[in-house]
C-alpha cells in the first residue's frame, strides 16, 4: 500500500486523498468521434462533483470507434469487435488499480455497451454519463431536419440528378452543426437510453443535448452520486438485473431503438449470467405486445433526439408504460426506477407528437421485431418503426452480393430496380469479420427513391438511422453455412414484418442440392480480427466471445 501511495504522489496526490474513496473516471475522448469530442469537459464536471462529495477522482481513457467514420472501408470490420476491447480494458484498469468506484463517460455505438458490460462484470459501484446528442441541421429532403446521414442520402440524390454537386456539398457542410452523438434513434442514442433505463444513469440525463448547460449539471450530479454509491455499497449488479433488463427491452420496443441494441443487451445480460437465448425470448415476447409510442428520426421525418429530450425523454416514456413496468428495480440514485421517473420534472412540457401513450400508440407493432423463416432458422432482426407501412410485407426477387462493396457499386451504377431484394452476405461476425453496418447501401437506395420499392436483407448489421424495408442479423450467417449463403439471383423472397417471417421460396430439396455444392473459403486474417473471427459467436448470441 505504501508503494501504491508513493506512485500516486508522483502525480501530485496527497495522503489526504487516500482517506477518501478513489473513483475512476473512464472516458473515451478523441478528436475523431464527434460524440466524444466534448468528453474532457464532461469528465471535468464529474471530477468537480466527486470532489464536492468527498471523493478522489482518477481519470483514464479507452478507445472509441465511430461507425460513421469507419463505414465503407476495412475500418468497418473493427467497430463491433471494439466493444469487447472496451469492456476488457476497463476491467483491467479497474481491477489492476483496485478502484473503489467507476464513472463511465461515453456516447457512441460500441463504446457504451462495452462500458456497461465492464460495469456488470466488475460489480463495483458504477455509473454512466453520456456526452449528449448533436443538434439537427437545416431542413433537407422530406423537409425534416438534416442529420449526420443526410450526406449519404444526398449522394444518392446527386447520382440520380435530383440535386446538384453544390447542393450535395452544402448539406455535407451543414448537417452536423454541433458536437454530440448523431441526432437520430441510432445505436449511440439508443445505448445511452438503455443505460438510463437500466438504472445506470441519473434520471433524465440520457438525451440532454451535448451543447446544453444541463449536460454539465448532469455530469456534476453524476460525480456526486458515485461517491454516495460507494459509501452505500451500491454496485452494478444491484442495478443490472433480469427485471431491469426486461424493463429496458420493453422501453426499446416503445421507442423504436436501434436493431444493434438486441446484440448489446444480450451481451450485457451475459455478463450477469443470463443466457442469450432467454434474452432473445424476451425480445420476441415484448415485440408482440409492446406498441410504438415514441417517434424519433428515422421513425419520424420531423422529430429528432433533441425533440425527444424536450418531450421528456426516458422518464416520460417510462411513465407512459408504467403499467407494464416491473416495479422495485434499484437505480444509481438509491431509489427505485418508478420513484425516479415519477419525480422527474420536464421543464419543456409534453409533446404528444413525439411521445404518446399505450392507449393511442403510433403503431401497434413494436419498434423492433425478431423474425424467423427458412432464411433465418435461428433469428433475424427488423425495425418496424423505420419501415413504411406499404413495405412491411414485401415480395421480390433476389439480387445477391458477397460483400458490401459489390452491393454499393451496383446501387451507385443504378443496377438495382423496383422489386429487387438486395442480399448482402458474408458480412456477419465471422464472415466479414466483425459484422459491419450496411448503412451506406440503404442510404443510397433512399436517396435514389427506391426505399419503398426495394428491400435489403443481410447477415450484417444496420445503422439505427436506416429506413426502408430491411432485415439484418440473419443467423446462422453465410460463413457458418446459413441458408442465406444458398440464395441465388432471381429467387423469390418474402419479408413479412407484421408476422415476423423471412421466407425464401425455394424447396428444401433444391436448398439441399445447393448446400452440397456450396464452398466457403474464410479470409486470410491477421491480428485482432483473426482472434475475433475464431472466438465470436453468432448475432443471435449477442456476438459475444466464447
Buried (B, 14 or more C-beta within 10 A) or exposed (E): EEEEEEEBEEEEBEEEBBEBBBBBBBBBBBEEBBBBBBBEBBBBBBBBBBBEBBBBBBBBBBBBBBBBEBBBEEBBBBBBBBBBBBBBBBBEBBEEEEBBBBBBBBBBBBBBBBBBBBBBBBBBBBBBBBBBBBBBBEEBBEEBBBBBBBBBBBBBBBBEEBBEEEBBEBBBEBBBBBBBBBBBBBBBBBBBBBBBBBBBBBBBBBBBBBBBEBBBBBBBBBBBBBBBBBBEEBBBBBBBBBBBBBBBBBBBBBBBBBBBBBBBBBBBBBBBEBEBEEBBEBBBBBBEEBBBBBBBBBBBEBBBBBBBBBBBBBBBBBBBBBEBBBEEBBBBBEBBBBBBBBEBEBEEEEBEEBBBEBEEBBBEBBBBBBBBBBBBEBBBBBBBBBBEEEBBBBBBEBBBBBBBEEBBEBBBEEEBEEBBBBBBBBBBBBBBBBBBBBBBBBBBBBBBBBBBBBBBBBBBBBBBBBBBBBBBBBBBBBBBEBBBBBBEEEBEBBBBBEEBBBBBEBEEEEBEEBEEEEEEEEBEBEEBBBBBBEEBBBBBBBBBBE
